[in-house]
Amino acid sequence: MGNPLDVFTDPKKRAEAERLDALFRKATGWTPRLWGKMIGYGTYHYTYESGRHGDFFATGFNIRSRDVALHILPGYADFGDIAQRLGPHKRGKSCWYIPGLDRVDPNAVHDLIRAGLADLRNHWDVKPT
C-alpha cells in the first residue's frame, strides 16, 4: 500500500507532511490514507437530504503551494476559542488554511483536530482508518 506521505516529493513539503502526520496521528490515534493528494484520517459515510451519499475522510490535510489546508470536516462548528490561539490562518467552509506549523500553535492545531472530530461525530458515524 505504501506510505501516503510519498505523494510529497519536495523535501520541504515532505518534512512539513511528516510533522503534520505526527500531529494528526497523536490527535486521532489513526493511520493516514491517501485521498487524491490529500492525507486523511478516519472515515465517515454521509447522506444528504437530496439523497446524495458517499464516504470521505474525517479529518486530514494537504500541503498547497503557499499554505497548508487543515480539513476539519464538515465545517459545522466555529471553534472561535481555538481560532484565537491558533495564530495566522484563513478559513473556508471546512478547511483552515495556515502558513505552516512553524507559524501556528501546534497545541491549538491538535485541539482543532479533536474538536472537529467531536463535532463531526454529532452528525455522522466516524470510523478509524
MMTF fields as JSON, N, C-alpha, C and O atoms, coordinates in Angstrom:
{
  "mmtfVersion": "1.0.0",
  "mmtfProducer": "UNKNOWN",
  "numBonds": 515,
  "numAtoms": 516,
  "numGroups": 129,
  "numChains": 1,
  "numModels": 1,
  "chainsPerModel": [1],
  "groupsPerChain": [129],
  "chainIdList": ["A"],
  "bondAtomList": [4, 2, 8, 6, 12, 10, 16, 14, 20, 18, 24, 22, 28, 26, 32, 30, 36, 34, 40, 38, 44, 42, 48, 46, 52, 50, 56, 54, 60, 58, 64, 62, 68, 66, 72, 70, 76, 74, 80, 78, 84, 82, 88, 86, 92, 90, 96, 94, 100, 98, 104, 102, 108, 106, 112, 110, 116, 114, 120, 118, 124, 122, 128, 126, 132, 130, 136, 134, 140, 138, 144, 142, 148, 146, 152, 150, 156, 154, 160, 158, 164, 162, 168, 166, 172, 170, 176, 174, 180, 178, 184, 182, 188, 186, 192, 190, 196, 194, 200, 198, 204, 202, 208, 206, 212, 210, 216, 214, 220, 218, 224, 222, 228, 226, 232, 230, 236, 234, 240, 238, 244, 242, 248, 246, 252, 250, 256, 254, 260, 258, 264, 262, 268, 266, 272, 270, 276, 274, 280, 278, 284, 282, 288, 286, 292, 290, 296, 294, 300, 298, 304, 302, 308, 306, 312, 310, 316, 314, 320, 318, 324, 322, 328, 326, 332, 330, 336, 334, 340, 338, 344, 342, 348, 346, 352, 350, 356, 354, 360, 358, 364, 362, 368, 366, 372, 370, 376, 374, 380, 378, 384, 382, 388, 386, 392, 390, 396, 394, 400, 398, 404, 402, 408, 406, 412, 410, 416, 414, 420, 418, 424, 422, 428, 426, 432, 430, 436, 434, 440, 438, 444, 442, 448, 446, 452, 450, 456, 454, 460, 458, 464, 462, 468, 466, 472, 470, 476, 474, 480, 478, 484, 482, 488, 486, 492, 490, 496, 494, 500, 498, 504, 502, 508, 506, 512, 510],
  "bondOrderList": [1, 1, 1, 1, 1, 1, 1, 1, 1, 1, 1, 1, 1, 1, 1, 1, 1, 1, 1, 1, 1, 1, 1, 1, 1, 1, 1, 1, 1, 1, 1, 1, 1, 1, 1, 1, 1, 1, 1, 1, 1, 1, 1, 1, 1, 1, 1, 1, 1, 1, 1, 1, 1, 1, 1, 1, 1, 1, 1, 1, 1, 1, 1, 1, 1, 1, 1, 1, 1, 1, 1, 1, 1, 1, 1, 1, 1, 1, 1, 1, 1, 1, 1, 1, 1, 1, 1, 1, 1, 1, 1, 1, 1, 1, 1, 1, 1, 1, 1, 1, 1, 1, 1, 1, 1, 1, 1, 1, 1, 1, 1, 1, 1, 1, 1, 1, 1, 1, 1, 1, 1, 1, 1, 1, 1, 1, 1, 1],
  "groupList": [{"groupName": "MET", "atomNameList": ["N", "CA", "C", "O"], "elementList": ["N", "C", "C", "O"], "formalChargeList": [0, 0, 0, 0], "bondAtomList": [1, 0, 2, 1, 3, 2], "bondOrderList": [1, 1, 2], "singleLetterCode": "M", "chemCompType": "L-PEPTIDE LINKING"}, {"groupName": "GLY", "atomNameList": ["N", "CA", "C", "O"], "elementList": ["N", "C", "C", "O"], "formalChargeList": [0, 0, 0, 0], "bondAtomList": [1, 0, 2, 1, 3, 2], "bondOrderList": [1, 1, 2], "singleLetterCode": "G", "chemCompType": "PEPTIDE LINKING"}, {"groupName": "ASN", "atomNameList": ["N", "CA", "C", "O"], "elementList": ["N", "C", "C", "O"], "formalChargeList": [0, 0, 0, 0], "bondAtomList": [1, 0, 2, 1, 3, 2], "bondOrderList": [1, 1, 2], "singleLetterCode": "N", "chemCompType": "L-PEPTIDE LINKING"}, {"groupName": "PRO", "atomNameList": ["N", "CA", "C", "O"], "elementList": ["N", "C", "C", "O"], "formalChargeList": [0, 0, 0, 0], "bondAtomList": [1, 0, 2, 1, 3, 2], "bondOrderList": [1, 1, 2], "singleLetterCode": "P", "chemCompType": "L-PEPTIDE LINKING"}, {"groupName": "LEU", "atomNameList": ["N", "CA", "C", "O"], "elementList": ["N", "C", "C", "O"], "formalChargeList": [0, 0, 0, 0], "bondAtomList": [1, 0, 2, 1, 3, 2], "bondOrderList": [1, 1, 2], "singleLetterCode": "L", "chemCompType": "L-PEPTIDE LINKING"}, {"groupName": "ASP", "atomNameList": ["N", "CA", "C", "O"], "elementList": ["N", "C", "C", "O"], "formalChargeList": [0, 0, 0, 0], "bondAtomList": [1, 0, 2, 1, 3, 2], "bondOrderList": [1, 1, 2], "singleLetterCode": "D", "chemCompType": "L-PEPTIDE LINKING"}, {"groupName": "VAL", "atomNameList": ["N", "CA", "C", "O"], "elementList": ["N", "C", "C", "O"], "formalChargeList": [0, 0, 0, 0], "bondAtomList": [1, 0, 2, 1, 3, 2], "bondOrderList": [1, 1, 2], "singleLetterCode": "V", "chemCompType": "L-PEPTIDE LINKING"}, {"groupName": "PHE", "atomNameList": ["N", "CA", "C", "O"], "elementList": ["N", "C", "C", "O"], "formalChargeList": [0, 0, 0, 0], "bondAtomList": [1, 0, 2, 1, 3, 2], "bondOrderList": [1, 1, 2], "singleLetterCode": "F", "chemCompType": "L-PEPTIDE LINKING"}, {"groupName": "THR", "atomNameList": ["N", "CA", "C", "O"], "elementList": ["N", "C", "C", "O"], "formalChargeList": [0, 0, 0, 0], "bondAtomList": [1, 0, 2, 1, 3, 2], "bondOrderList": [1, 1, 2], "singleLetterCode": "T", "chemCompType": "L-PEPTIDE LINKING"}, {"groupName": "LYS", "atomNameList": ["N", "CA", "C", "O"], "elementList": ["N", "C", "C", "O"], "formalChargeList": [0, 0, 0, 0], "bondAtomList": [1, 0, 2, 1, 3, 2], "bondOrderList": [1, 1, 2], "singleLetterCode": "K", "chemCompType": "L-PEPTIDE LINKING"}, {"groupName": "ARG", "atomNameList": ["N", "CA", "C", "O"], "elementList": ["N", "C", "C", "O"], "formalChargeList": [0, 0, 0, 0], "bondAtomList": [1, 0, 2, 1, 3, 2], "bondOrderList": [1, 1, 2], "singleLetterCode": "R", "chemCompType": "L-PEPTIDE LINKING"}, {"groupName": "ALA", "atomNameList": ["N", "CA", "C", "O"], "elementList": ["N", "C", "C", "O"], "formalChargeList": [0, 0, 0, 0], "bondAtomList": [1, 0, 2, 1, 3, 2], "bondOrderList": [1, 1, 2], "singleLetterCode": "A", "chemCompType": "L-PEPTIDE LINKING"}, {"groupName": "GLU", "atomNameList": ["N", "CA", "C", "O"], "elementList": ["N", "C", "C", "O"], "formalChargeList": [0, 0, 0, 0], "bondAtomList": [1, 0, 2, 1, 3, 2], "bondOrderList": [1, 1, 2], "singleLetterCode": "E", "chemCompType": "L-PEPTIDE LINKING"}, {"groupName": "TRP", "atomNameList": ["N", "CA", "C", "O"], "elementList": ["N", "C", "C", "O"], "formalChargeList": [0, 0, 0, 0], "bondAtomList": [1, 0, 2, 1, 3, 2], "bondOrderList": [1, 1, 2], "singleLetterCode": "W", "chemCompType": "L-PEPTIDE LINKING"}, {"groupName": "ILE", "atomNameList": ["N", "CA", "C", "O"], "elementList": ["N", "C", "C", "O"], "formalChargeList": [0, 0, 0, 0], "bondAtomList": [1, 0, 2, 1, 3, 2], "bondOrderList": [1, 1, 2], "singleLetterCode": "I", "chemCompType": "L-PEPTIDE LINKING"}, {"groupName": "TYR", "atomNameList": ["N", "CA", "C", "O"], "elementList": ["N", "C", "C", "O"], "formalChargeList": [0, 0, 0, 0], "bondAtomList": [1, 0, 2, 1, 3, 2], "bondOrderList": [1, 1, 2], "singleLetterCode": "Y", "chemCompType": "L-PEPTIDE LINKING"}, {"groupName": "HIS", "atomNameList": ["N", "CA", "C", "O"], "elementList": ["N", "C", "C", "O"], "formalChargeList": [0, 0, 0, 0], "bondAtomList": [1, 0, 2, 1, 3, 2], "bondOrderList": [1, 1, 2], "singleLetterCode": "H", "chemCompType": "L-PEPTIDE LINKING"}, {"groupName": "SER", "atomNameList": ["N", "CA", "C", "O"], "elementList": ["N", "C", "C", "O"], "formalChargeList": [0, 0, 0, 0], "bondAtomList": [1, 0, 2, 1, 3, 2], "bondOrderList": [1, 1, 2], "singleLetterCode": "S", "chemCompType": "L-PEPTIDE LINKING"}, {"groupName": "GLN", "atomNameList": ["N", "CA", "C", "O"], "elementList": ["N", "C", "C", "O"], "formalChargeList": [0, 0, 0, 0], "bondAtomList": [1, 0, 2, 1, 3, 2], "bondOrderList": [1, 1, 2], "singleLetterCode": "Q", "chemCompType": "L-PEPTIDE LINKING"}, {"groupName": "CYS", "atomNameList": ["N", "CA", "C", "O"], "elementList": ["N", "C", "C", "O"], "formalChargeList": [0, 0, 0, 0], "bondAtomList": [1, 0, 2, 1, 3, 2], "bondOrderList": [1, 1, 2], "singleLetterCode": "C", "chemCompType": "L-PEPTIDE LINKING"}],
  "groupTypeList": [0, 1, 2, 3, 4, 5, 6, 7, 8, 5, 3, 9, 9, 10, 11, 12, 11, 12, 10, 4, 5, 11, 4, 7, 10, 9, 11, 8, 1, 13, 8, 3, 10, 4, 13, 1, 9, 0, 14, 1, 15, 1, 8, 15, 16, 15, 8, 15, 12, 17, 1, 10, 16, 1, 5, 7, 7, 11, 8, 1, 7, 2, 14, 10, 17, 10, 5, 6, 11, 4, 16, 14, 4, 3, 1, 15, 11, 5, 7, 1, 5, 14, 11, 18, 10, 4, 1, 3, 16, 9, 10, 1, 9, 17, 19, 13, 15, 14, 3, 1, 4, 5, 10, 6, 5, 3, 2, 11, 6, 16, 5, 4, 14, 10, 11, 1, 4, 11, 5, 4, 10, 2, 16, 13, 5, 6, 9, 3, 8],
  "groupIdList": [1, 2, 3, 4, 5, 6, 7, 8, 9, 10, 11, 12, 13, 14, 15, 16, 17, 18, 19, 20, 21, 22, 23, 24, 25, 26, 27, 28, 29, 30, 31, 32, 33, 34, 35, 36, 37, 38, 39, 40, 41, 42, 43, 44, 45, 46, 47, 48, 49, 50, 51, 52, 53, 54, 55, 56, 57, 58, 59, 60, 61, 62, 63, 64, 65, 66, 67, 68, 69, 70, 71, 72, 73, 74, 75, 76, 77, 78, 79, 80, 81, 82, 83, 84, 85, 86, 87, 88, 89, 90, 91, 92, 93, 94, 95, 96, 97, 98, 99, 100, 101, 102, 103, 104, 105, 106, 107, 108, 109, 110, 111, 112, 113, 114, 115, 116, 117, 118, 119, 120, 121, 122, 123, 124, 125, 126, 127, 128, 129],
  "secStructList": [7, 7, 7, 4, 4, 4, 4, 7, 7, 1, 2, 2, 2, 2, 2, 2, 2, 2, 2, 2, 2, 2, 2, 2, 2, 2, 2, 2, 7, 7, 7, 3, 3, 3, 3, 6, 6, 3, 3, 3, 3, 3, 3, 3, 3, 3, 3, 7, 6, 6, 1, 7, 3, 3, 3, 3, 3, 3, 3, 3, 3, 3, 3, 7, 1, 1, 7, 3, 3, 3, 3, 3, 1, 1, 7, 7, 7, 7, 7, 2, 2, 2, 2, 2, 2, 2, 7, 1, 7, 3, 3, 7, 1, 1, 3, 3, 3, 3, 1, 7, 4, 4, 4, 1, 7, 2, 2, 2, 2, 2, 2, 2, 2, 2, 2, 2, 2, 2, 2, 2, 2, 6, 6, 1, 7, 3, 3, 7, 7],
  "xCoordList": [0.829, 0.0, 0.869, 0.459, 2.05, 2.95, 2.617, 1.577, 3.519, 3.347, 2.589, 3.053, 1.45, 0.689, 1.485, 1.203, 2.467, 3.255, 4.202, 4.799, 4.353, 5.214, 4.713, 5.452, 3.48, 2.947, 3.713, 3.714, 4.359, 5.135, 6.589, 7.332, 6.991, 8.352, 9.295, 10.504, 8.786, 9.614, 10.067, 9.229, 11.373, 11.878, 11.241, 10.981, 10.99, 10.37, 8.931, 8.506, 8.178, 6.796, 6.745, 5.86, 7.69, 7.724, 7.986, 7.344, 8.928, 9.223, 7.999, 7.697, 7.299, 6.081, 5.013, 4.311, 4.891, 3.906, 4.201, 3.278, 5.464, 5.822, 5.467, 5.001, 5.681, 5.309, 3.785, 3.279, 3.062, 1.602, 1.074, 0.149, 1.665, 1.243, 1.397, 0.501, 2.512, 2.726, 1.657, 1.149, 1.321, 0.305, -1.078, -1.81, -1.435, -2.741, -2.835, -3.881, -1.761, -1.772, -1.959, -2.706, -1.271, -1.409, -2.837, -3.392, -3.428, -4.769, -5.86, -6.884, -5.643, -6.701, -6.44, -7.38, -5.175, -4.837, -4.951, -4.877, -5.129, -5.349, -4.185, -3.431, -4.048, -3.043, -3.643, -4.855, -2.79, -3.306, -3.602, -3.107, -4.424, -4.748, -4.734, -5.148, -4.272, -4.228, -5.59, -6.166, -6.1, -7.359, -7.007, -7.051, -6.664, -6.162, -4.793, -3.864, -4.658, -3.414, -3.584, -2.739, -4.681, -4.951, -4.667, -4.874, -4.187, -3.918, -5.086, -5.363, -5.766, -6.951, -6.821, -6.101, -7.535, -7.542, -8.998, -9.813, -9.316, -10.685, -11.569, -11.159, -12.787, -13.768, -15.151, -15.414, -16.016, -17.427, -18.257, -17.82, -19.444, -20.391, -21.458, -22.051, -21.691, -22.697, -23.839, -23.655, -25.015, -26.186, -26.888, -27.318, -27.001, -27.674, -29.166, -29.61, -29.932, -31.381, -31.697, -32.733, -30.821, -31.025, -30.9, -31.277, -30.366, -30.133, -28.685, -28.26, -27.937, -26.524, -25.812, -26.055, -24.927, -24.212, -22.823, -22.54, -21.981, -20.625, -19.804, -20.303, -18.542, -17.592, -16.483, -16.099, -15.976, -14.876, -14.06, -14.497, -12.866, -12.05, -12.618, -13.249, -12.385, -12.964, -12.18, -12.764, -10.886, -10.03, -8.748, -8.448, -7.998, -6.764, -6.135, -6.463, -5.223, -4.516, -4.025, -3.943, -3.703, -2.906, -2.036, -2.39, -0.907, 0.043, -0.04, 0.231, -0.419, -0.581, 0.677, 1.624, 0.694, 1.904, 2.239, 3.415, 1.228, 1.5, 1.088, 1.445, 0.347, -0.122, -0.477, -0.349, -0.921, -1.371, -2.873, -3.335, -3.625, -5.064, -5.321, -5.015, -5.887, -6.315, -7.784, -8.601, -8.13, -9.518, -10.211, -9.982, -11.057, -11.837, -13.28, -13.967, -13.726, -14.965, -16.14, -15.938, -17.334, -17.685, -17.875, -18.55, -17.314, -17.344, -18.558, -18.934, -19.182, -20.369, -20.041, -20.737, -18.994, -18.729, -17.734, -16.982, -17.744, -16.908, -15.548, -14.53, -15.513, -14.288, -13.529, -12.305, -14.256, -13.661, -12.564, -11.571, -12.722, -11.699, -10.385, -9.31, -10.469, -9.256, -8.656, -7.436, -9.504, -9.022, -8.181, -7.183, -8.572, -7.818, -6.432, -5.5, -6.272, -4.986, -4.126, -2.909, -4.758, -4.087, -2.923, -1.844, -3.132, -2.143, -2.69, -3.893, -1.816, -2.303, -2.992, -2.441, -4.205, -4.951, -6.067, -6.451, -6.564, -7.77, -8.692, -8.269, -9.944, -10.922, -11.854, -12.364, -12.072, -13.092, -14.226, -14.297, -15.111, -16.243, -15.786, -16.257, -14.875, -14.414, -12.889, -12.345, -12.215, -10.747, -10.257, -10.85, -9.178, -8.46, -7.107, -6.374, -6.768, -5.522, -4.499, -4.731, -3.364, -2.297, -1.033, -0.864, -0.142, 1.093, 2.074, 3.006, 1.892, 2.753, 2.788, 2.438, 3.204, 3.211, 4.159, 3.931, 5.213, 6.166, 5.611, 6.217, 4.46, 3.882, 2.615, 2.025, 2.194, 0.979, 1.284, 2.358, 0.335, 0.465, 0.064, -1.113, 1.011, 0.664, -0.332, -1.091, -0.341, -1.336, -2.736, -3.694, -2.861, -4.164, -4.584, -5.766, -3.632, -3.952, -4.468, -5.467, -3.79, -4.219, -5.644, -6.489, -5.902, -7.239, -8.286, -9.426, -7.906, -8.819, -9.197, -10.364, -8.219, -8.491, -9.463, -10.452, -9.178, -10.034, -11.447, -12.435, -11.536, -12.853, -13.624, -14.835, -12.931, -13.588, -14.152, -15.263, -13.385, -13.876, -15.06, -16.017, -14.997, -16.122, -17.38, -18.469, -17.23, -18.386, -18.898, -20.107, -17.988, -18.383, -19.191, -20.164, -18.779, -19.492, -20.917, -21.757, -21.197, -22.568, -23.489, -24.711, -22.903, -23.694, -23.611, -24.575, -22.456, -22.218, -21.446, -20.81, -21.513, -20.761, -19.314, -19.078, -18.373, -16.954, -16.254, -16.443, -15.439, -14.717, -13.231, -12.847, -12.398, -10.95, -10.56, -11.305, -9.39, -8.887, -8.124, -7.611],
  "yCoordList": [-1.195, 0.0, 1.253, 2.276, 1.203, 2.342, 3.4, 3.366, 4.317, 5.426, 6.559, 7.057, 6.979, 8.053, 9.357, 10.178, 9.548, 10.784, 10.812, 11.851, 9.693, 9.659, 10.577, 10.87, 11.029, 11.974, 13.302, 14.061, 13.578, 14.807, 14.527, 13.986, 14.891, 14.622, 15.786, 15.577, 16.982, 18.129, 17.964, 17.738, 18.07, 17.836, 18.727, 18.26, 19.995, 20.894, 20.474, 20.445, 20.148, 19.715, 18.37, 18.135, 17.493, 16.184, 16.345, 15.685, 17.22, 17.455, 18.018, 17.618, 18.942, 19.509, 18.424, 18.36, 17.577, 16.491, 15.519, 15.033, 15.238, 14.331, 14.94, 14.233, 16.23, 16.904, 16.9, 16.641, 17.19, 17.183, 15.781, 15.609, 14.783, 13.408, 13.013, 12.393, 13.362, 13.052, 13.71, 13.104, 14.947, 15.676, 15.042, 14.853, 14.714, 14.098, 12.706, 12.337, 11.939, 10.605, 10.723, 9.952, 11.699, 11.899, 12.32, 11.845, 13.198, 13.706, 12.674, 12.662, 11.801, 10.864, 9.429, 8.682, 9.041, 7.639, 6.778, 5.552, 7.398, 6.674, 6.826, 7.797, 5.853, 5.931, 6.651, 6.621, 7.294, 8.062, 7.19, 6.071, 7.753, 7.154, 8.276, 9.397, 7.985, 8.973, 9.064, 8.053, 10.295, 10.579, 11.595, 12.801, 11.128, 12.036, 12.541, 11.749, 13.858, 14.431, 14.878, 15.59, 14.455, 14.818, 13.619, 12.47, 13.913, 12.887, 12.891, 13.905, 11.756, 11.681, 10.681, 9.688, 10.966, 10.117, 9.825, 10.741, 8.548, 8.164, 8.318, 8.877, 7.81, 7.941, 8.169, 7.868, 8.702, 8.78, 8.648, 9.022, 8.118, 7.988, 9.055, 9.17, 9.829, 10.891, 10.602, 9.971, 11.076, 11.048, 12.387, 12.748, 13.118, 14.414, 14.247, 13.195, 15.278, 15.24, 14.978, 14.39, 15.405, 15.199, 13.729, 13.337, 12.92, 11.514, 11.227, 10.072, 12.276, 12.093, 11.542, 11.987, 10.565, 9.98, 9.543, 9.43, 9.304, 8.854, 8.71, 8.86, 8.417, 8.27, 9.296, 9.621, 9.799, 10.759, 10.632, 10.022, 11.216, 11.149, 12.088, 13.095, 11.748, 12.512, 13.785, 14.795, 13.744, 14.913, 14.647, 13.502, 15.69, 15.488, 16.794, 17.861, 16.694, 17.884, 17.679, 16.556, 18.787, 18.762, 20.009, 21.043, 19.883, 20.982, 21.572, 20.901, 22.833, 23.527, 24.343, 24.311, 25.06, 25.8, 26.9, 27.15, 27.561, 28.677, 28.44, 29.225, 27.376, 27.156, 25.688, 24.851, 25.413, 24.081, 24.167, 25.061, 23.25, 23.184, 22.089, 20.919, 22.488, 21.539, 21.264, 22.183, 20.037, 19.672, 19.288, 18.212, 20.184, 19.978, 19.859, 20.862, 18.629, 18.363, 18.139, 17.733, 18.384, 19.047, 20.55, 21.162, 21.143, 22.595, 23.168, 24.309, 22.412, 22.906, 23.933, 24.94, 23.685, 24.488, 25.61, 25.568, 26.596, 27.784, 27.633, 28.03, 27.075, 26.884, 28.187, 28.23, 29.248, 30.569, 30.617, 31.321, 29.881, 29.888, 29.292, 29.783, 28.238, 27.625, 28.544, 28.686, 29.16, 30.064, 31.192, 31.594, 31.702, 32.789, 32.336, 33.14, 31.074, 30.535, 30.063, 29.934, 29.806, 29.143, 29.946, 29.398, 31.223, 32.032, 32.393, 32.281, 32.829, 33.29, 32.16, 31.07, 32.444, 31.458, 32.15, 33.282, 31.452, 31.845, 30.647, 29.527, 30.909, 29.856, 29.738, 30.739, 28.508, 28.197, 27.478, 27.496, 26.848, 26.155, 24.995, 24.847, 24.175, 23.035, 22.922, 21.891, 23.964, 23.979, 25.203, 26.28, 25.001, 26.078, 26.153, 25.165, 27.296, 27.47, 28.149, 29.245, 27.479, 28.021, 28.159, 27.427, 29.088, 29.238, 28.084, 27.928, 27.288, 26.157, 25.965, 26.873, 24.798, 24.501, 25.397, 25.653, 25.872, 26.716, 28.104, 28.849, 28.464, 29.787, 29.769, 30.82, 28.59, 28.472, 27.679, 27.095, 27.669, 26.918, 25.464, 25.196, 24.518, 23.121, 22.544, 21.636, 23.051, 22.59, 23.004, 22.256, 24.184, 24.631, 23.789, 23.478, 23.417, 22.54, 21.197, 20.675, 20.648, 19.391, 19.526, 18.665, 20.604, 20.826, 21.013, 20.575, 21.661, 21.863, 20.528, 20.294, 19.664, 18.334, 17.575, 17.018, 17.557, 16.834, 17.433, 16.698, 18.76, 19.417, 19.156, 18.935, 19.181, 18.905, 17.499, 17.29, 16.531, 15.148, 14.991, 14.282, 15.646, 15.576, 16.152, 15.598, 17.265, 17.88, 16.979, 16.803, 16.413, 15.529, 14.345, 13.92, 13.817, 12.675, 13.035, 12.148, 14.31, 14.742, 14.616, 14.656, 14.465, 14.443, 13.117, 12.707, 12.448, 11.239, 10.228, 10.581, 8.984, 7.918, 7.954, 7.756, 8.201, 8.3, 7.007, 6.474, 6.508, 5.259, 5.476, 6.329, 4.705, 4.818, 4.271, 3.504, 4.669, 4.113, 2.851, 2.214],
  "zCoordList": [0.0, 0.0, 0.0, -0.548, 0.595, 0.549, 1.581, 2.238, 1.696, 2.631, 1.943, 0.918, 2.464, 1.828, 1.711, 0.838, 2.578, 2.534, 1.343, 1.061, 0.637, -0.541, -1.65, -2.59, -1.553, -2.538, -2.481, -3.45, -1.351, -1.197, -1.54, -0.721, -2.742, -3.201, -2.915, -2.819, -2.779, -2.419, -0.97, -0.096, -0.689, 0.671, 1.746, 2.855, 1.432, 2.425, 2.71, 3.864, 1.649, 1.834, 2.551, 3.373, 2.24, 2.898, 4.395, 5.212, 4.757, 6.172, 6.892, 8.016, 6.245, 6.83, 6.96, 7.969, 5.946, 5.973, 7.115, 7.768, 7.357, 8.452, 9.807, 10.701, 9.964, 11.217, 11.392, 12.484, 10.306, 10.359, 10.645, 11.439, 9.996, 10.208, 11.675, 12.249, 12.275, 13.695, 14.557, 15.501, 14.228, 14.997, 14.81, 15.782, 13.568, 13.303, 13.927, 14.46, 13.865, 14.487, 16.0, 16.604, 16.606, 18.05, 18.406, 19.397, 17.613, 17.899, 17.633, 18.316, 16.634, 16.239, 16.677, 16.949, 16.746, 17.001, 15.754, 15.844, 14.592, 13.346, 12.385, 12.449, 11.494, 10.442, 9.238, 9.028, 8.451, 7.311, 6.095, 5.953, 5.237, 3.941, 2.913, 3.209, 1.737, 0.663, -0.014, -0.417, -0.134, -0.832, -1.923, -1.679, -3.102, -4.136, -3.691, -3.535, -3.485, -2.959, -1.518, -0.974, -0.904, 0.489, 1.383, 0.995, 2.591, 3.571, 4.554, 5.194, 4.669, 5.504, 6.633, 6.531, 7.715, 8.911, 9.264, 9.382, 9.431, 9.731, 8.502, 7.485, 8.619, 7.537, 8.123, 9.287, 7.292, 7.657, 6.392, 5.304, 6.548, 5.447, 5.643, 6.716, 4.599, 4.675, 3.711, 2.67, 4.081, 3.212, 3.373, 4.469, 2.274, 2.295, 2.042, 1.58, 2.343, 2.11, 0.651, 0.339, -0.251, -1.686, -2.079, -3.183, -1.162, -1.46, -1.835, -1.861, -2.122, -2.44, -1.209, -0.087, -1.432, -0.307, -0.754, -1.947, 0.215, -0.09, 1.164, 2.279, 0.967, 2.056, 1.875, 0.751, 2.983, 2.929, 4.2, 5.176, 4.18, 5.389, 6.447, 6.126, 7.703, 8.813, 9.113, 9.504, 8.937, 9.12, 8.352, 8.015, 8.078, 7.342, 6.916, 7.436, 5.96, 5.493, 4.069, 3.571, 3.435, 2.219, 2.217, 2.784, 1.574, 1.513, 0.116, -0.88, 0.065, -1.2, -1.483, -0.697, -2.573, -2.929, -1.925, -1.661, -1.361, -0.448, 0.991, 1.87, 1.249, 2.618, 2.834, 1.94, 4.036, 4.421, 4.676, 5.385, 4.108, 4.358, 5.386, 5.158, 6.519, 7.546, 7.295, 7.349, 7.027, 6.729, 8.032, 8.584, 8.504, 9.72, 9.235, 9.042, 9.042, 8.327, 9.26, 10.405, 8.818, 7.565, 7.711, 6.883, 8.713, 8.819, 9.514, 9.245, 10.398, 11.088, 12.169, 12.3, 12.934, 14.129, 13.857, 12.884, 14.718, 14.572, 15.256, 14.688, 16.449, 17.233, 17.459, 17.327, 17.8, 17.982, 19.023, 18.84, 20.117, 21.172, 20.676, 21.019, 19.873, 19.323, 18.263, 18.179, 17.463, 16.408, 16.994, 16.396, 18.147, 18.778, 19.198, 19.198, 19.556, 19.979, 18.815, 18.947, 17.68, 16.566, 15.992, 15.765, 15.76, 15.061, 13.695, 13.461, 12.782, 11.474, 10.706, 10.547, 10.235, 9.459, 8.681, 8.977, 7.7, 6.965, 7.052, 7.339, 6.8, 6.994, 5.803, 5.299, 5.356, 4.37, 5.076, 6.305, 4.324, 4.941, 5.817, 6.945, 5.31, 6.104, 6.124, 6.519, 5.704, 5.731, 6.495, 6.442, 7.19, 7.864, 7.186, 7.159, 6.643, 5.915, 6.818, 7.329, 7.005, 7.843, 6.995, 6.019, 7.354, 6.577, 6.786, 5.997, 7.812, 8.13, 9.633, 10.386, 10.07, 11.503, 12.294, 13.477, 11.65, 12.365, 12.677, 13.447, 12.085, 12.298, 13.149, 13.401, 13.593, 14.407, 15.674, 15.812, 16.583, 17.828, 17.567, 17.323, 17.613, 17.341, 18.345, 18.004, 19.566, 20.542, 20.113, 20.31, 19.532, 19.027, 17.823, 17.672, 16.964, 15.831, 16.355, 15.861, 17.346, 17.972, 18.499, 18.253, 19.22, 19.787, 18.698, 18.851, 17.6, 16.477, 15.839, 15.524, 15.652, 15.092, 15.993, 15.517, 17.289, 18.245, 18.278, 18.277, 18.307, 18.353, 17.064, 17.097, 15.936, 14.661, 14.602, 14.116, 15.097, 15.122, 16.068, 15.756, 17.214, 18.162, 17.524, 17.678, 16.808, 16.139, 15.017, 14.862, 14.241, 13.148, 13.672, 13.048, 14.826, 15.424, 15.842, 15.989, 16.032, 16.334, 15.124, 15.264, 13.935, 12.7, 11.943, 11.296, 12.025, 11.242, 12.084, 13.078, 11.675, 12.324, 11.804, 10.613, 12.681, 12.31, 12.683, 13.777, 11.756, 11.989, 11.743, 10.944, 12.429, 12.19, 10.828, 10.217, 10.361, 9.093, 9.383, 8.463]
}
